[in-house]
């Protein structure tokens, strides 16, 4: 046994630099591997932060654009509804609703009277019932076109006025466009064009 140990020691002694270099190579390889892993993790975090910032900026731009377009649409829509209400022609209002609800992203259209009861709605189950049973009651309190958001839905409301008398309140519910970079998204072409035009 002793001769074997002696030979092994002699072998180590004669080749110590080889084993030292080999050990240093293993240490260096381990260091490089760990370093690359850390760098890759940091890079992934930076990419995620960049993606999140980009999503926030695009979604903010979409929100501003949607608010502008929907507010303009609402002002025009209110005049048509007002004219029909003054002629006591709710069937005509219903026809307006039938046409507009076909637009992509619009999910609900409601007309409530001055007491807060629903006169006309795209969801017929709501008609004749209190507005507050289905939508935020504060919507009925605004004196001008009002734009609010809850989750992924926009609530665009406006009073329907006759001189100084409030005939009712018009509400359009619109699904918000959201950009998520890790999944497919669908933007209105008009919104895409607006975004491109702003750059």
ABEGO torsion letter per residue (X at the ends): XAAAAAAAAAAAAAAAAAAAAAAAAAAAAAAAAAAAAAAAAAAAAAAAAAAAAAAAAAAAAAAAAAAAAAAAAAAAAAAAAAAAAAAGBAAAAAAAAAAAAABBGBABBBBBBAAGBBABBABAAABGBBAAAABBAAAAABABBBBBBBEABBBBBBBBBBEABBAEBBBBBBBBBBBBAABBBBBBAAAAAAAAAAX
